[in-house]
Amino acid sequence: MKRSIKLAACGAALALLATACGGSADSADPGKKPSSNMSSSESMGSSDSATTDASASDAATLRAELTGLLHDHVWLAGNALQTAVLQKGNLKDKQVAGAVAALDENSVQLSKAIGAAYPAAEKPFLASWRQHIGFFVNYTLGKATKDNAKATKAMKDLDGYRTSFGQLINSVVPELPADAVAEELKPHVASLLTAIDAAVANDPAFQSKLADSAHHMTMTAATLTGGIVANKKITD
């Protein structure tokens, strides 16, 4: 999975390289007659079509894998936060620690996916992504302990995070404006906060609210994919 974005970024180039290095096994052997009477124009048309198909497939694969990782992020975050609520905010509890570890592994996978295409961005992305999870944890603890000041500060931190994350992404993928990335994260933050409120209130609607939050990740994945596809010149 961690190599998929790198493969997507290189797919079109590899297809073009294969065409440029061109020749079949038949033509490589001067003593062997060509096995096809296809004209050069027909052959080029076929190669162009294959390149386009491969590039489109690369873009679709990239989008699907980012969507999967981001969907998992929401569900794993929801599970970790709900477990923390059930254990009365005890972050040292084994069940809470296990849920948090699973969530962090997803964060590492996301950072490696980004790093496959942009190696220098892997560590900054992971640090930033972990930071926003910490803000969600603070909001949850604030709500669970009725510490309104802690919850309010966490909301402000999340709002500021959207801006800093947008700037980080824009510095790596100029095709994605910082403001647009920050705006795209609004539904993610708002919907997950709503799900957390439901978890704290022991509201049976918690799971459905979490599902709504996960649904927003489809749009986030599409936004990120669009920028990477444009930046890496992958035909979508």
VOPAGU-2260 file (C-alpha; in pm, 1 decimal, decimal comma):
REM VOPAGU-2260
SITE   aa  ch    i         X         Y         Z
SITE  MET   A    0       0,0       0,0       0,0
SITE  LYS   A    1     277,0     246,3      92,4
SITE  ARG   A    2     423,5     217,2    -259,4
SITE  SER   A    3      96,4     278,1    -442,6
SITE  ILE   A    4     121,6     656,5    -476,4
SITE  LYS   A    5     480,0     630,0    -594,3
SITE  LEU   A    6     370,9     374,2    -850,6
SITE  ALA   A    7      82,2     596,9    -953,8
SITE  ALA   A    8     315,0     891,0    -999,3
SITE  CYS   A    9     556,3     687,3   -1209,6
SITE  GLY   A   10     304,0     477,6   -1402,0
SITE  ALA   A   11     261,1     708,0   -1699,4
SITE  ALA   A   12     634,8     767,5   -1727,7
SITE  LEU   A   13     707,2     396,1   -1723,5
SITE  ALA   A   14     447,0     333,5   -1991,2
SITE  LEU   A   15     601,5     604,4   -2211,3
SITE  LEU   A   16     948,3     466,2   -2143,9
SITE  ALA   A   17     836,7     119,8   -2251,4
SITE  THR   A   18     700,3     267,9   -2573,9
SITE  ALA   A   19    1017,2     468,6   -2637,7
SITE  CYS   A   20    1240,9     166,2   -2579,3
SITE  GLY   A   21     983,8      10,4   -2805,0
SITE  GLY   A   22    1034,8    -294,2   -3002,2
SITE  SER   A   23     893,1    -638,4   -2955,7
SITE  ALA   A   24    1096,7    -953,6   -2893,6
SITE  ASP   A   25    1058,1   -1027,9   -3266,3
SITE  SER   A   26    1214,4    -699,8   -3381,2
SITE  ALA   A   27    1503,6    -744,4   -3135,5
SITE  ASP   A   28    1615,3   -1049,3   -3333,5
SITE  PRO   A   29    1737,6    -939,0   -3681,0
SITE  GLY   A   30    1713,9   -1294,2   -3809,1
SITE  LYS   A   31    1350,4   -1330,4   -3726,5
SITE  LYS   A   32    1059,3   -1201,9   -3933,1
SITE  PRO   A   33     813,6    -966,8   -3769,2
SITE  SER   A   34     511,3   -1149,6   -3633,0
SITE  SER   A   35     268,4    -870,9   -3719,8
SITE  ASN   A   36     186,9    -656,7   -4023,3
SITE  MET   A   37      49,8    -375,3   -3805,1
SITE  SER   A   38     149,9     -37,9   -3941,1
SITE  SER   A   39     360,5     201,8   -3732,4
SITE  SER   A   40      64,4     438,4   -3694,3
SITE  GLU   A   41    -157,4     156,8   -3567,4
SITE  SER   A   42     116,4      48,0   -3326,6
SITE  MET   A   43     159,7     402,2   -3193,6
SITE  GLY   A   44    -215,5     440,8   -3148,4
SITE  SER   A   45    -226,2     119,7   -2948,5
SITE  SER   A   46      62,5     235,2   -2727,7
SITE  ASP   A   47    -100,6     573,0   -2666,5
SITE  SER   A   48    -422,0     400,9   -2565,7
SITE  ALA   A   49    -239,6     168,7   -2327,5
SITE  THR   A   50     -57,0     463,6   -2170,2
SITE  THR   A   51    -381,9     653,8   -2118,5
SITE  ASP   A   52    -551,7     348,9   -1970,0
SITE  ALA   A   53    -258,2     285,7   -1735,5
SITE  SER   A   54    -252,2     648,4   -1623,1
SITE  ALA   A   55    -625,5     656,4   -1560,8
SITE  SER   A   56    -594,1     334,3   -1365,9
SITE  ASP   A   57    -309,2     482,1   -1159,1
SITE  ALA   A   58    -521,0     785,5   -1069,9
SITE  ALA   A   59    -818,0     568,1    -975,4
SITE  THR   A   60    -598,5     342,1    -760,9
SITE  LEU   A   61    -448,4     642,2    -585,8
SITE  ARG   A   62    -790,2     783,2    -506,8
SITE  ALA   A   63    -924,0     447,0    -386,4
SITE  GLU   A   64    -632,9     385,8    -151,7
SITE  LEU   A   65    -639,9     736,7      -4,2
SITE  THR   A   66   -1015,7     700,6      45,6
SITE  GLY   A   67    -964,5     369,1     225,5
SITE  LEU   A   68    -695,8     505,6     456,5
SITE  LEU   A   69    -897,2     816,6     539,7
SITE  HIS   A   70   -1214,1     613,2     601,7
SITE  ASP   A   71   -1014,1     394,1     838,5
SITE  HIS   A   72    -882,9     706,2    1010,6
SITE  VAL   A   73   -1233,1     815,5    1108,3
SITE  TRP   A   74   -1347,4     474,2    1229,0
SITE  LEU   A   75   -1026,9     410,9    1423,2
SITE  ALA   A   76   -1040,8     759,4    1573,5
SITE  GLY   A   77   -1404,1     708,2    1671,1
SITE  ASN   A   78   -1322,1     373,4    1829,3
SITE  ALA   A   79   -1026,1     514,5    2024,8
SITE  LEU   A   80   -1219,9     815,3    2148,8
SITE  GLN   A   81   -1525,3     612,7    2246,6
SITE  THR   A   82   -1303,0     362,8    2429,6
SITE  ALA   A   83   -1142,9     652,2    2617,0
SITE  VAL   A   84   -1487,7     777,4    2717,7
SITE  LEU   A   85   -1595,5     432,9    2838,3
SITE  GLN   A   86   -1275,1     405,9    3042,2
SITE  LYS   A   87   -1344,4     747,0    3196,1
SITE  GLY   A   88   -1056,7     919,0    3020,5
SITE  ASN   A   89    -788,6     680,8    3144,3
SITE  LEU   A   90    -541,9     694,0    2857,6
SITE  LYS   A   91    -322,0     433,5    3028,3
SITE  ASP   A   92    -597,8     172,3    3019,8
SITE  LYS   A   93    -491,2    -124,9    2804,7
SITE  GLN   A   94    -800,2    -108,6    2583,2
SITE  VAL   A   95    -753,0     263,6    2527,2
SITE  ALA   A   96    -382,1     217,5    2456,8
SITE  GLY   A   97    -459,6     -58,1    2206,6
SITE  ALA   A   98    -717,0     153,9    2025,7
SITE  VAL   A   99    -479,7     450,1    2014,4
SITE  ALA   A  100    -199,0     229,7    1879,3
SITE  ALA   A  101    -423,5     109,1    1595,5
SITE  LEU   A  102    -514,9     468,0    1514,3
SITE  ASP   A  103    -150,1     572,6    1511,3
SITE  GLU   A  104     -59,9     286,8    1277,0
SITE  ASN   A  105    -314,4     425,5    1033,3
SITE  SER   A  106    -147,6     766,8    1065,8
SITE  VAL   A  107     188,3     608,9     984,2
SITE  GLN   A  108      39,4     436,4     678,8
SITE  LEU   A  109    -103,4     766,0     556,5
SITE  SER   A  110     229,3     942,2     601,6
SITE  LYS   A  111     411,4     665,8     413,8
SITE  ALA   A  112     158,0     689,2     130,9
SITE  ILE   A  113     230,1    1061,5     101,4
SITE  GLY   A  114     601,5     999,0     144,7
SITE  ALA   A  115     605,1     750,0    -141,7
SITE  ALA   A  116     537,3    1039,3    -378,8
SITE  TYR   A  117     693,5    1319,6    -172,0
SITE  PRO   A  118     967,1    1171,4      52,4
SITE  ALA   A  119    1052,1    1499,9     224,4
SITE  ALA   A  120     688,8    1545,6     329,1
SITE  GLU   A  121     649,2    1213,1     511,5
SITE  LYS   A  122     771,9    1321,7     854,9
SITE  PRO   A  123     608,1    1667,9     855,5
SITE  PHE   A  124     279,1    1510,4     745,9
SITE  LEU   A  125     292,2    1250,6    1023,9
SITE  ALA   A  126     371,6    1512,1    1288,6
SITE  SER   A  127      87,2    1733,3    1168,0
SITE  TRP   A  128    -162,1    1446,0    1144,1
SITE  ARG   A  129     -77,2    1322,8    1493,3
SITE  GLN   A  130    -121,4    1674,5    1624,7
SITE  HIS   A  131    -481,0    1703,3    1506,1
SITE  ILE   A  132    -565,2    1366,7    1663,4
SITE  GLY   A  133    -430,9    1503,5    1990,4
SITE  PHE   A  134    -669,7    1796,4    1962,0
SITE  PHE   A  135    -962,6    1556,7    1917,9
SITE  VAL   A  136    -846,6    1368,7    2228,2
SITE  ASN   A  137    -835,9    1693,8    2425,8
SITE  TYR   A  138   -1187,6    1780,0    2310,3
SITE  THR   A  139   -1311,5    1436,6    2414,5
SITE  LEU   A  140   -1151,0    1460,0    2758,3
SITE  GLY   A  141   -1287,4    1810,7    2804,3
SITE  LYS   A  142   -1638,4    1699,7    2720,4
SITE  ALA   A  143   -1616,1    1381,5    2928,1
SITE  THR   A  144   -1493,6    1568,3    3237,2
SITE  LYS   A  145   -1718,2    1870,8    3179,6
SITE  ASP   A  146   -1410,2    2089,1    3141,1
SITE  ASN   A  147   -1559,9    2340,7    2899,8
SITE  ALA   A  148   -1240,2    2545,2    2881,0
SITE  LYS   A  149   -1043,0    2238,9    2764,4
SITE  ALA   A  150   -1305,4    2151,6    2505,0
SITE  THR   A  151   -1324,0    2509,9    2377,4
SITE  LYS   A  152    -946,6    2534,4    2344,1
SITE  ALA   A  153    -939,9    2206,0    2153,8
SITE  MET   A  154   -1194,6    2342,3    1907,1
SITE  LYS   A  155    -981,0    2653,6    1853,5
SITE  ASP   A  156    -673,5    2436,4    1809,9
SITE  LEU   A  157    -853,1    2228,3    1546,8
SITE  ASP   A  158    -958,4    2541,8    1363,5
SITE  GLY   A  159    -599,0    2661,7    1359,4
SITE  TYR   A  160    -484,1    2318,2    1253,0
SITE  ARG   A  161    -692,7    2335,9     936,9
SITE  THR   A  162    -494,6    2643,4     834,3
SITE  SER   A  163    -151,5    2497,3     912,8
SITE  PHE   A  164    -237,0    2166,7     743,1
SITE  GLY   A  165    -353,9    2352,4     433,2
SITE  GLN   A  166     -24,5    2540,4     423,9
SITE  LEU   A  167     171,9    2215,6     462,1
SITE  ILE   A  168     -12,7    2045,3     177,1
SITE  ASN   A  169      20,1    2352,4     -44,4
SITE  SER   A  170     396,4    2362,3      16,0
SITE  VAL   A  171     418,7    2007,5    -119,9
SITE  VAL   A  172     144,8    2019,5    -384,4
SITE  PRO   A  173     118,4    2379,6    -515,6
SITE  GLU   A  174    -185,5    2278,8    -721,5
SITE  LEU   A  175    -381,0    2256,4    -393,0
SITE  PRO   A  176    -444,4    2606,9    -250,3
SITE  ALA   A  177    -396,1    2622,3     127,7
SITE  ASP   A  178    -736,7    2784,6     178,6
SITE  ALA   A  179    -911,9    2515,6     -23,3
SITE  VAL   A  180    -750,1    2236,7     179,3
SITE  ALA   A  181    -842,0    2411,2     505,1
SITE  GLU   A  182   -1200,3    2452,4     386,2
SITE  GLU   A  183   -1220,2    2086,0     285,0
SITE  LEU   A  184   -1133,1    1981,0     640,2
SITE  LYS   A  185   -1428,6    2169,2     790,1
SITE  PRO   A  186   -1678,1    1882,6     745,5
SITE  HIS   A  187   -1427,1    1633,1     886,3
SITE  VAL   A  188   -1371,6    1835,2    1202,7
SITE  ALA   A  189   -1736,5    1932,6    1254,0
SITE  SER   A  190   -1878,1    1585,1    1191,5
SITE  LEU   A  191   -1624,6    1407,6    1413,4
SITE  LEU   A  192   -1687,7    1654,9    1695,9
SITE  THR   A  193   -2059,2    1577,2    1661,5
SITE  ALA   A  194   -1982,7    1204,8    1684,2
SITE  ILE   A  195   -1768,5    1262,1    1993,1
SITE  ASP   A  196   -2053,4    1453,0    2156,8
SITE  ALA   A  197   -2278,0    1153,1    2090,8
SITE  ALA   A  198   -2022,4     915,1    2241,6
SITE  VAL   A  199   -1990,9    1127,1    2556,2
SITE  ALA   A  200   -2370,0    1146,5    2587,5
SITE  ASN   A  201   -2401,2     769,6    2530,5
SITE  ASP   A  202   -2626,4     852,0    2236,8
SITE  PRO   A  203   -2723,1     543,7    2028,3
SITE  ALA   A  204   -2677,0     760,8    1719,0
SITE  PHE   A  205   -2300,0     763,1    1775,1
SITE  GLN   A  206   -2229,3     499,6    1509,1
SITE  SER   A  207   -2444,1     666,4    1244,3
SITE  LYS   A  208   -2280,5    1001,9    1316,8
SITE  LEU   A  209   -1941,3     838,0    1284,4
SITE  ALA   A  210   -2050,0     691,7     951,1
SITE  ASP   A  211   -2146,0    1042,9     835,6
SITE  SER   A  212   -1801,2    1164,3     935,4
SITE  ALA   A  213   -1631,9     880,7     746,5
SITE  HIS   A  214   -1837,4     967,0     437,1
SITE  HIS   A  215   -1675,3    1310,7     421,9
SITE  MET   A  216   -1338,6    1145,2     372,6
SITE  THR   A  217   -1440,2    1055,0      17,5
SITE  MET   A  218   -1435,7    1424,7     -68,5
SITE  THR   A  219   -1106,1    1481,7     111,9
SITE  ALA   A  220    -945,4    1192,8     -76,3
SITE  ALA   A  221   -1077,6    1330,6    -405,1
SITE  THR   A  222    -928,7    1672,6    -329,8
SITE  LEU   A  223    -586,8    1532,2    -241,0
SITE  THR   A  224    -588,4    1296,3    -539,0
SITE  GLY   A  225    -679,1    1576,3    -777,5
SITE  GLY   A  226    -382,7    1782,1    -662,0
SITE  ILE   A  227    -135,3    1494,0    -674,0
SITE  VAL   A  228    -257,7    1385,4   -1017,8
SITE  ALA   A  229    -208,0    1739,5   -1149,9
SITE  ASN   A  230     129,4    1778,3    -978,8
SITE  LYS   A  231     264,0    1443,3   -1098,3
SITE  LYS   A  232     108,7    1481,6   -1442,9
SITE  ILE   A  233     -99,0    1164,9   -1411,6
SITE  THR   A  234    -382,3    1151,2   -1666,9
SITE  ASP   A  235    -711,1    1115,6   -1477,2
